[in-house]
Amino acid sequence: MAETLSRFGVTAPEDVLKEFDKHIERDGKSNRSDVLRQLMRRYVSEERWREEDGVVYGTVTLMYDHHSPNISKDLTDLQHDHGNVIICTNHVHISHDACLECIVLRGETPKVKFFIDALNRIKGLKSLDTVIASGI
Ligand code: NI
């Protein structure tokens, strides 16, 4: 059966759109819609675990400048408060300023969710990427 498609409008900053198009062209992707559909599917699958019961496993990868005010202390305090869902943390000093941190998680969905939501509220993170596996 054919998929029913819906059309919607997207507003984006010009510089982001310009770079988006540059990558699409470089990667030989056919158009913006294809890439957006792919990103939407990934997002839906990434967020699905939040509605499931039971134990989930995954990682959170953070990038930040450790000179950013309070960030090192905030990250350490938060991880000490949520030790029950953290299996281990890998910290790599990428350069004089930049840090990469990968936190491996295991725990009941609400506890993992609570930790990730708290991480998202930490000021100064350059990126935060979550990969969670559920139903395994
Ligand atoms: Ni570091």
Backbone and ligand atoms as CSV (ligand in chain L), in Angstrom:
chain,resi,resn,atom,element,x,y,z
A,1,MET,N,N,0.844,-1.192,0.000
A,1,MET,CA,C,0.000,0.000,0.000
A,1,MET,C,C,0.886,1.251,0.000
A,2,ALA,N,N,0.518,2.215,-0.787
A,2,ALA,CA,C,1.323,3.452,-0.889
A,2,ALA,C,C,1.219,4.270,0.394
A,3,GLU,N,N,2.323,4.859,0.755
A,3,GLU,CA,C,2.351,5.729,1.930
A,3,GLU,C,C,1.579,7.001,1.641
A,4,THR,N,N,0.818,7.469,2.632
A,4,THR,CA,C,0.158,8.765,2.471
A,4,THR,C,C,1.135,9.846,2.916
A,5,LEU,N,N,1.361,10.813,2.066
A,5,LEU,CA,C,2.323,11.862,2.376
A,5,LEU,C,C,1.617,13.156,2.741
A,6,SER,N,N,2.185,13.886,3.685
A,6,SER,CA,C,1.671,15.201,4.062
A,6,SER,C,C,2.733,16.247,3.773
A,7,ARG,N,N,2.295,17.410,3.427
A,7,ARG,CA,C,3.229,18.505,3.156
A,7,ARG,C,C,3.186,19.484,4.329
A,8,PHE,N,N,4.355,19.998,4.718
A,8,PHE,CA,C,4.386,21.017,5.763
A,8,PHE,C,C,5.523,21.998,5.479
A,9,GLY,N,N,5.425,23.176,6.053
A,9,GLY,CA,C,6.444,24.192,5.826
A,9,GLY,C,C,7.471,24.204,6.943
A,10,VAL,N,N,8.691,24.522,6.606
A,10,VAL,CA,C,9.755,24.594,7.608
A,10,VAL,C,C,10.455,25.951,7.478
A,11,THR,N,N,10.658,26.589,8.604
A,11,THR,CA,C,11.411,27.839,8.610
A,11,THR,C,C,12.760,27.563,9.252
A,12,ALA,N,N,13.833,28.032,8.627
A,12,ALA,CA,C,15.177,27.789,9.174
A,12,ALA,C,C,16.055,29.001,8.912
A,13,PRO,N,N,17.064,29.210,9.766
A,13,PRO,CA,C,18.007,30.298,9.509
A,13,PRO,C,C,18.715,30.072,8.170
A,14,GLU,N,N,18.943,31.155,7.434
A,14,GLU,CA,C,19.532,31.041,6.096
A,14,GLU,C,C,20.876,30.329,6.084
A,15,ASP,N,N,21.728,30.649,7.077
A,15,ASP,CA,C,23.061,30.037,7.067
A,15,ASP,C,C,22.986,28.529,7.288
A,16,VAL,N,N,22.034,28.102,8.123
A,16,VAL,CA,C,21.866,26.661,8.373
A,16,VAL,C,C,21.374,25.980,7.094
A,17,LEU,N,N,20.420,26.622,6.437
A,17,LEU,CA,C,19.866,26.060,5.207
A,17,LEU,C,C,20.934,25.956,4.115
A,18,LYS,N,N,21.775,26.970,4.041
A,18,LYS,CA,C,22.850,26.993,3.050
A,18,LYS,C,C,23.798,25.803,3.263
A,19,GLU,N,N,24.172,25.592,4.512
A,19,GLU,CA,C,25.078,24.500,4.828
A,19,GLU,C,C,24.395,23.147,4.623
A,20,PHE,N,N,23.121,23.087,4.999
A,20,PHE,CA,C,22.299,21.886,4.805
A,20,PHE,C,C,22.339,21.483,3.326
A,21,ASP,N,N,22.076,22.460,2.441
A,21,ASP,CA,C,22.076,22.199,0.997
A,21,ASP,C,C,23.454,21.783,0.502
A,22,LYS,N,N,24.483,22.383,1.081
A,22,LYS,CA,C,25.856,22.049,0.673
A,22,LYS,C,C,26.144,20.570,0.951
A,23,HIS,N,N,25.719,20.103,2.146
A,23,HIS,CA,C,25.949,18.700,2.511
A,23,HIS,C,C,25.117,17.757,1.652
A,24,ILE,N,N,23.888,18.171,1.364
A,24,ILE,CA,C,23.022,17.333,0.526
A,24,ILE,C,C,23.669,17.132,-0.839
A,25,GLU,N,N,24.200,18.223,-1.401
A,25,GLU,CA,C,24.834,18.159,-2.711
A,25,GLU,C,C,26.102,17.302,-2.656
A,26,ARG,N,N,26.908,17.517,-1.623
A,26,ARG,CA,C,28.157,16.776,-1.486
A,26,ARG,C,C,27.910,15.273,-1.354
A,27,ASP,N,N,26.857,14.933,-0.565
A,27,ASP,CA,C,26.569,13.513,-0.319
A,27,ASP,C,C,25.766,12.873,-1.439
A,28,GLY,N,N,25.404,13.650,-2.442
A,28,GLY,CA,C,24.643,13.115,-3.559
A,28,GLY,C,C,23.220,12.718,-3.208
A,29,LYS,N,N,22.695,13.303,-2.123
A,29,LYS,CA,C,21.298,13.031,-1.753
A,29,LYS,C,C,20.401,13.759,-2.752
A,30,SER,N,N,19.188,13.218,-2.946
A,30,SER,CA,C,18.370,13.802,-4.008
A,30,SER,C,C,17.748,15.151,-3.640
A,31,ASN,N,N,17.212,15.296,-2.446
A,31,ASN,CA,C,16.625,16.591,-2.110
A,31,ASN,C,C,16.419,16.762,-0.602
A,32,ARG,N,N,16.003,17.969,-0.243
A,32,ARG,CA,C,15.789,18.301,1.172
A,32,ARG,C,C,14.771,17.370,1.821
A,33,SER,N,N,13.692,17.070,1.101
A,33,SER,CA,C,12.635,16.235,1.673
A,33,SER,C,C,13.142,14.858,2.074
A,34,ASP,N,N,13.978,14.262,1.209
A,34,ASP,CA,C,14.523,12.937,1.529
A,34,ASP,C,C,15.307,12.974,2.837
A,35,VAL,N,N,16.145,13.999,2.976
A,35,VAL,CA,C,16.978,14.098,4.180
A,35,VAL,C,C,16.109,14.380,5.405
A,36,LEU,N,N,15.134,15.270,5.262
A,36,LEU,CA,C,14.252,15.568,6.394
A,36,LEU,C,C,13.447,14.343,6.817
A,37,ARG,N,N,12.966,13.568,5.842
A,37,ARG,CA,C,12.232,12.324,6.176
A,37,ARG,C,C,13.125,11.373,6.963
A,38,GLN,N,N,14.378,11.239,6.501
A,38,GLN,CA,C,15.341,10.365,7.169
A,38,GLN,C,C,15.592,10.847,8.612
A,39,LEU,N,N,15.780,12.160,8.770
A,39,LEU,CA,C,16.016,12.724,10.106
A,39,LEU,C,C,14.794,12.546,11.005
A,40,MET,N,N,13.603,12.709,10.434
A,40,MET,CA,C,12.375,12.551,11.218
A,40,MET,C,C,12.206,11.113,11.692
A,41,ARG,N,N,12.495,10.146,10.789
A,41,ARG,CA,C,12.394,8.731,11.188
A,41,ARG,C,C,13.368,8.419,12.309
A,42,ARG,N,N,14.594,8.938,12.170
A,42,ARG,CA,C,15.605,8.694,13.196
A,42,ARG,C,C,15.178,9.314,14.530
A,43,TYR,N,N,14.651,10.525,14.459
A,43,TYR,CA,C,14.210,11.214,15.677
A,43,TYR,C,C,13.090,10.434,16.372
A,44,VAL,N,N,12.120,9.982,15.575
A,44,VAL,CA,C,10.998,9.211,16.139
A,44,VAL,C,C,11.515,7.941,16.795
A,45,SER,N,N,12.449,7.263,16.120
A,45,SER,CA,C,12.977,6.021,16.695
A,45,SER,C,C,13.839,6.312,17.927
A,46,GLU,N,N,14.559,7.429,17.915
A,46,GLU,CA,C,15.375,7.793,19.074
A,46,GLU,C,C,14.526,8.154,20.292
A,47,GLU,N,N,13.365,8.727,20.033
A,47,GLU,CA,C,12.526,9.185,21.140
A,47,GLU,C,C,11.582,8.098,21.665
A,48,ARG,N,N,11.435,7.012,20.904
A,48,ARG,CA,C,10.482,5.952,21.252
A,48,ARG,C,C,10.729,5.375,22.656
A,49,TRP,N,N,12.001,5.239,23.016
A,49,TRP,CA,C,12.345,4.626,24.302
A,49,TRP,C,C,11.720,5.375,25.469
A,50,ARG,N,N,11.478,6.679,25.293
A,50,ARG,CA,C,10.953,7.490,26.398
A,50,ARG,C,C,9.560,7.039,26.837
A,51,GLU,N,N,8.869,6.318,25.950
A,51,GLU,CA,C,7.511,5.866,26.282
A,51,GLU,C,C,7.475,4.408,26.718
A,52,GLU,N,N,8.632,3.758,26.748
A,52,GLU,CA,C,8.639,2.333,27.084
A,52,GLU,C,C,8.999,2.095,28.549
A,53,ASP,N,N,8.474,1.007,29.083
A,53,ASP,CA,C,8.815,0.621,30.452
A,53,ASP,C,C,10.041,-0.278,30.414
A,54,GLY,N,N,10.662,-0.439,31.566
A,54,GLY,CA,C,11.769,-1.386,31.654
A,54,GLY,C,C,13.113,-0.708,31.620
A,55,VAL,N,N,14.136,-1.559,31.427
A,55,VAL,CA,C,15.520,-1.079,31.476
A,55,VAL,C,C,15.997,-0.707,30.071
A,56,VAL,N,N,16.650,0.422,29.963
A,56,VAL,CA,C,17.235,0.833,28.688
A,56,VAL,C,C,18.744,0.983,28.844
A,57,TYR,N,N,19.446,0.837,27.728
A,57,TYR,CA,C,20.901,1.011,27.678
A,57,TYR,C,C,21.227,2.081,26.652
A,58,GLY,N,N,22.327,2.771,26.857
A,58,GLY,CA,C,22.698,3.750,25.846
A,58,GLY,C,C,23.888,4.588,26.229
A,59,THR,N,N,24.106,5.610,25.419
A,59,THR,CA,C,25.218,6.526,25.675
A,59,THR,C,C,24.752,7.969,25.492
A,60,VAL,N,N,25.432,8.849,26.192
A,60,VAL,CA,C,25.285,10.280,25.934
A,60,VAL,C,C,26.693,10.786,25.634
A,61,THR,N,N,26.856,11.463,24.520
A,61,THR,CA,C,28.156,12.031,24.161
A,61,THR,C,C,28.070,13.546,24.221
A,62,LEU,N,N,28.970,14.124,24.992
A,62,LEU,CA,C,28.958,15.567,25.203
A,62,LEU,C,C,30.224,16.187,24.645
A,63,MET,N,N,30.103,17.402,24.126
A,63,MET,CA,C,31.270,18.198,23.742
A,63,MET,C,C,31.142,19.521,24.469
A,64,TYR,N,N,32.247,19.975,25.044
A,64,TYR,CA,C,32.199,21.270,25.721
A,64,TYR,C,C,33.593,21.841,25.916
A,65,ASP,N,N,33.616,23.127,26.211
A,65,ASP,CA,C,34.860,23.817,26.544
A,65,ASP,C,C,34.933,23.850,28.066
A,66,HIS,N,N,35.962,23.231,28.619
A,66,HIS,CA,C,36.002,23.124,30.083
A,66,HIS,C,C,36.263,24.470,30.775
A,67,HIS,N,N,36.566,25.535,29.973
A,67,HIS,CA,C,36.678,26.871,30.561
A,67,HIS,C,C,35.318,27.528,30.732
A,68,SER,N,N,34.304,26.955,30.131
A,68,SER,CA,C,32.949,27.494,30.251
A,68,SER,C,C,32.561,27.511,31.740
A,69,PRO,N,N,32.006,28.630,32.223
A,69,PRO,CA,C,31.792,28.769,33.678
A,69,PRO,C,C,31.004,27.612,34.298
A,70,ASN,N,N,31.553,27.050,35.346
A,70,ASN,CA,C,30.904,26.010,36.162
A,70,ASN,C,C,30.660,24.668,35.470
A,71,ILE,N,N,30.964,24.570,34.182
A,71,ILE,CA,C,30.518,23.369,33.469
A,71,ILE,C,C,31.135,22.076,34.020
A,72,SER,N,N,32.430,22.102,34.341
A,72,SER,CA,C,33.063,20.879,34.841
A,72,SER,C,C,32.451,20.461,36.176
A,73,LYS,N,N,32.233,21.435,37.041
A,73,LYS,CA,C,31.635,21.145,38.348
A,73,LYS,C,C,30.189,20.666,38.187
A,74,ASP,N,N,29.421,21.347,37.325
A,74,ASP,CA,C,28.020,20.952,37.121
A,74,ASP,C,C,27.922,19.514,36.600
A,75,LEU,N,N,28.796,19.164,35.656
A,75,LEU,CA,C,28.757,17.809,35.090
A,75,LEU,C,C,29.153,16.761,36.127
A,76,THR,N,N,30.157,17.095,36.923
A,76,THR,CA,C,30.596,16.149,37.953
A,76,THR,C,C,29.518,15.983,39.022
A,77,ASP,N,N,28.959,17.100,39.495
A,77,ASP,CA,C,27.899,17.024,40.511
A,77,ASP,C,C,26.727,16.180,40.017
A,78,LEU,N,N,26.310,16.442,38.779
A,78,LEU,CA,C,25.154,15.735,38.232
A,78,LEU,C,C,25.424,14.229,38.133
A,79,GLN,N,N,26.629,13.877,37.702
A,79,GLN,CA,C,26.944,12.453,37.553
A,79,GLN,C,C,27.045,11.764,38.915
A,80,HIS,N,N,27.506,12.504,39.932
A,80,HIS,CA,C,27.522,11.922,41.279
A,80,HIS,C,C,26.101,11.699,41.794
A,81,ASP,N,N,25.190,12.587,41.419
A,81,ASP,CA,C,23.793,12.453,41.862
A,81,ASP,C,C,23.045,11.338,41.137
A,82,HIS,N,N,23.571,10.905,39.978
A,82,HIS,CA,C,22.854,9.901,39.180
A,82,HIS,C,C,23.710,8.665,38.931
A,83,GLY,N,N,24.557,8.348,39.898
A,83,GLY,CA,C,25.447,7.193,39.775
A,83,GLY,C,C,24.708,5.889,39.545
A,84,ASN,N,N,23.438,5.833,39.951
A,84,ASN,CA,C,22.661,4.596,39.800
A,84,ASN,C,C,22.342,4.243,38.347
A,85,VAL,N,N,22.459,5.206,37.413
A,85,VAL,CA,C,22.195,4.895,36.001
A,85,VAL,C,C,23.462,4.967,35.139
A,86,ILE,N,N,24.598,5.300,35.759
A,86,ILE,CA,C,25.833,5.459,34.978
A,86,ILE,C,C,26.736,4.236,35.154
A,87,ILE,N,N,27.046,3.577,34.053
A,87,ILE,CA,C,27.972,2.439,34.102
A,87,ILE,C,C,29.407,2.959,34.124
A,88,CYS,N,N,29.725,3.865,33.222
A,88,CYS,CA,C,31.068,4.465,33.203
A,88,CYS,C,C,31.065,5.743,32.396
A,89,THR,N,N,32.105,6.532,32.584
A,89,THR,CA,C,32.256,7.781,31.836
A,89,THR,C,C,33.664,7.821,31.251
A,90,ASN,N,N,33.751,8.126,29.966
A,90,ASN,CA,C,35.048,8.319,29.308
A,90,ASN,C,C,35.218,9.788,29.022
A,91,HIS,N,N,36.307,10.360,29.492
A,91,HIS,CA,C,36.557,11.773,29.221
A,91,HIS,C,C,37.836,11.885,28.403
A,92,VAL,N,N,37.756,12.590,27.276
A,92,VAL,CA,C,38.935,12.783,26.429
A,92,VAL,C,C,39.206,14.283,26.316
A,93,HIS,N,N,40.432,14.709,26.638
A,93,HIS,CA,C,40.820,16.110,26.487
A,93,HIS,C,C,41.277,16.292,25.042
A,94,ILE,N,N,40.407,16.791,24.210
A,94,ILE,CA,C,40.678,16.871,22.768
A,94,ILE,C,C,41.737,17.913,22.445
A,95,SER,N,N,41.661,19.052,23.124
A,95,SER,CA,C,42.630,20.121,22.877
A,95,SER,C,C,42.795,20.891,24.184
A,96,HIS,N,N,43.470,22.024,24.116
A,96,HIS,CA,C,43.633,22.850,25.315
A,96,HIS,C,C,42.269,23.233,25.911
A,97,ASP,N,N,41.287,23.446,25.043
A,97,ASP,CA,C,39.963,23.903,25.492
A,97,ASP,C,C,38.885,22.808,25.470
A,98,ALA,N,N,38.911,21.986,24.429
A,98,ALA,CA,C,37.767,21.118,24.140
A,98,ALA,C,C,37.814,19.773,24.858
A,99,CYS,N,N,36.662,19.382,25.356
A,99,CYS,CA,C,36.513,18.076,26.001
A,99,CYS,C,C,35.428,17.281,25.298
A,100,LEU,N,N,35.637,15.968,25.255
A,100,LEU,CA,C,34.607,15.060,24.768
A,100,LEU,C,C,34.342,14.078,25.906
A,101,GLU,N,N,33.082,13.873,26.229
A,101,GLU,CA,C,32.754,12.960,27.315
A,101,GLU,C,C,31.670,12.008,26.846
A,102,CYS,N,N,31.896,10.714,27.056
A,102,CYS,CA,C,30.902,9.714,26.670
A,102,CYS,C,C,30.458,8.966,27.935
A,103,ILE,N,N,29.185,9.071,28.247
A,103,ILE,CA,C,28.637,8.455,29.457
A,103,ILE,C,C,27.796,7.247,29.038
A,104,VAL,N,N,28.133,6.087,29.574
A,104,VAL,CA,C,27.373,4.872,29.257
A,104,VAL,C,C,26.326,4.656,30.349
A,105,LEU,N,N,25.087,4.454,29.915
A,105,LEU,CA,C,23.953,4.407,30.847
A,105,LEU,C,C,23.238,3.063,30.838
A,106,ARG,N,N,22.678,2.713,31.977
A,106,ARG,CA,C,21.784,1.556,32.085
A,106,ARG,C,C,20.832,1.851,33.225
A,107,GLY,N,N,19.542,1.756,32.961
A,107,GLY,CA,C,18.612,2.000,34.054
A,107,GLY,C,C,17.168,2.002,33.614
A,108,GLU,N,N,16.284,2.100,34.595
A,108,GLU,CA,C,14.851,2.194,34.316
A,108,GLU,C,C,14.608,3.485,33.522
A,109,THR,N,N,13.699,3.424,32.570
A,109,THR,CA,C,13.428,4.565,31.694
A,109,THR,C,C,13.269,5.895,32.435
A,110,PRO,N,N,12.431,5.979,33.478
A,110,PRO,CA,C,12.235,7.293,34.116
A,110,PRO,C,C,13.525,7.872,34.714
A,111,LYS,N,N,14.383,6.980,35.243
A,111,LYS,CA,C,15.633,7.461,35.846
A,111,LYS,C,C,16.615,7.955,34.781
A,112,VAL,N,N,16.701,7.221,33.668
A,112,VAL,CA,C,17.586,7.622,32.569
A,112,VAL,C,C,17.087,8.933,31.955
A,113,LYS,N,N,15.752,9.000,31.790
A,113,LYS,CA,C,15.125,10.207,31.245
A,113,LYS,C,C,15.430,11.418,32.137
A,114,PHE,N,N,15.299,11.242,33.422
A,114,PHE,CA,C,15.533,12.311,34.391
A,114,PHE,C,C,16.969,12.823,34.288
A,115,PHE,N,N,17.916,11.879,34.176
A,115,PHE,CA,C,19.330,12.246,34.060
A,115,PHE,C,C,19.594,13.013,32.759
A,116,ILE,N,N,19.081,12.505,31.637
A,116,ILE,CA,C,19.328,13.161,30.341
A,116,ILE,C,C,18.678,14.547,30.293
A,117,ASP,N,N,17.490,14.660,30.853
A,117,ASP,CA,C,16.828,15.976,30.877
A,117,ASP,C,C,17.638,16.965,31.713
A,118,ALA,N,N,18.220,16.498,32.817
A,118,ALA,CA,C,19.041,17.368,33.661
A,118,ALA,C,C,20.327,17.765,32.918
A,119,LEU,N,N,20.900,16.815,32.189
A,119,LEU,CA,C,22.101,17.128,31.389
A,119,LEU,C,C,21.791,18.218,30.368
A,120,ASN,N,N,20.635,18.105,29.739
A,120,ASN,CA,C,20.217,19.087,28.729
A,120,ASN,C,C,20.093,20.492,29.295
A,121,ARG,N,N,19.906,20.594,30.593
A,121,ARG,CA,C,19.754,21.923,31.209
A,121,ARG,C,C,21.100,22.542,31.598
A,122,ILE,N,N,22.184,21.784,31.489
A,122,ILE,CA,C,23.502,22.332,31.844
A,122,ILE,C,C,23.916,23.371,30.810
A,123,LYS,N,N,24.326,24.536,31.323
A,123,LYS,CA,C,24.687,25.653,30.435
A,123,LYS,C,C,26.087,25.455,29.861
A,124,GLY,N,N,26.237,25.731,28.555
A,124,GLY,CA,C,27.555,25.768,27.945
A,124,GLY,C,C,27.939,24.537,27.137
A,125,LEU,N,N,27.067,23.520,27.079
A,125,LEU,CA,C,27.409,22.340,26.271
A,125,LEU,C,C,27.379,22.715,24.792
A,126,LYS,N,N,28.392,22.270,24.040
A,126,LYS,CA,C,28.386,22.546,22.603
A,126,LYS,C,C,27.523,21.520,21.863
A,127,SER,N,N,27.508,20.305,22.385
A,127,SER,CA,C,26.630,19.303,21.791
A,127,SER,C,C,26.295,18.220,22.812
A,128,LEU,N,N,25.165,17.594,22.588
A,128,LEU,CA,C,24.725,16.482,23.438
A,128,LEU,C,C,23.996,15.504,22.524
A,129,ASP,N,N,24.561,14.329,22.351
A,129,ASP,CA,C,23.942,13.333,21.485
A,129,ASP,C,C,23.637,12.072,22.268
A,130,THR,N,N,22.411,11.629,22.148
A,130,THR,CA,C,21.958,10.474,22.918
A,130,THR,C,C,21.669,9.315,21.979
A,131,VAL,N,N,22.150,8.143,22.358
A,131,VAL,CA,C,21.778,6.916,21.648
A,131,VAL,C,C,21.256,5.957,22.697
A,132,ILE,N,N,19.970,5.607,22.612
A,132,ILE,CA,C,19.380,4.716,23.599
A,132,ILE,C,C,18.781,3.507,22.902
A,133,ALA,N,N,19.112,2.328,23.399
A,133,ALA,CA,C,18.535,1.101,22.851
A,133,ALA,C,C,17.494,0.616,23.850
A,134,SER,N,N,16.337,0.239,23.341
A,134,SER,CA,C,15.304,-0.300,24.234
A,134,SER,C,C,14.691,-1.527,23.589
A,135,GLY,N,N,13.950,-2.279,24.369
A,135,GLY,CA,C,13.293,-3.468,23.846
A,135,GLY,C,C,14.280,-4.523,23.379
A,136,ILE,N,N,15.449,-4.613,24.037
A,136,ILE,CA,C,16.459,-5.596,23.598
A,136,ILE,C,C,16.567,-6.733,24.602
L,1,NI,NI,NI,38.920,17.596,29.221
